[in-house]
Amino acid sequence: MRVLGLGCLLTLSCGGNSAPEEIPATIEQVSHKITYDSVARLGPHHAISSIQQSDMRDGEAVHSTTESIDIAWNSWDSFHFQRALDGEATFEVIVHQSSFVSRNGHGPWTAELDGEPARLDVYTAWNAWDEALGMFKDRIQYEELGTSTVDGRDTRHFRVSLLAEPKDKKRKKRRRVMLPVELEGEVHLDSATAVRLSADIKAVAQQGTVRRTIQLQIRRSRIGQSQPIEAPAVQLGTPGDLLKKIPSRRSGRGPDPTKLR
């Protein structure tokens, strides 16, 4: 049985010109097409994702990294977004009570004129699933295990595995391209929005003698609970400082005098 709560999401088209025989998209197909607007429909919540990647060559470790994405979310006017690499903060942005601040690593906070750059950061960088499993995008197979509950939300529970590559699309092994070889794990999709509420995935790809293992974990919790967020007090700057942040605009009437020699 398909979940009615997904509404237009499950049809991927809300127009009235759809052909009668069109097959509605399944919830797992919809989950690959959501944006942060769908995540925001959960209301206040806390989300943390981690991507652990390790490379082995001929059985010996050559490189490993762990990246995390942490989002405390109330609304588009109140959120705290953080990224870290190997436990060290790389980027952080806070929008709260008309304050808009960001910083790189543990550097000083910088005030922004408005929250649009911060909102764009969240909108484009929240999706750890796509970031970790991009090369597996067309090879993910879902097996539904039933329904469940995560943090008070009804979910659909799936096991994921590696889909065999179609015979007509099989490619010769290329030494310079990472190719998927293994995929296993489980994911819980929110029944109403198709958002991934939890996921534990192991993916393996290979390029020549290099074998890459990716461990992905996603957790969304405290759904419906207001998240404590506090923006640091930062001086926005003098009028002259603000003018320097505004890109110069040319009128288009003649050459740029600064480039004349």
Helices and strands as residue ranges (DSSP letters): G 4-10, H 27-31, H 36-40, E 45-57, E 60-75, E 78-85, E 88-96, E 99-104, E 110-111, H 116-125, H 128-133, G 134-139, E 140-150, E 153-162, G 167-169, E 179-190, E 196-207, E 210-221, H 239-245, G 257-259
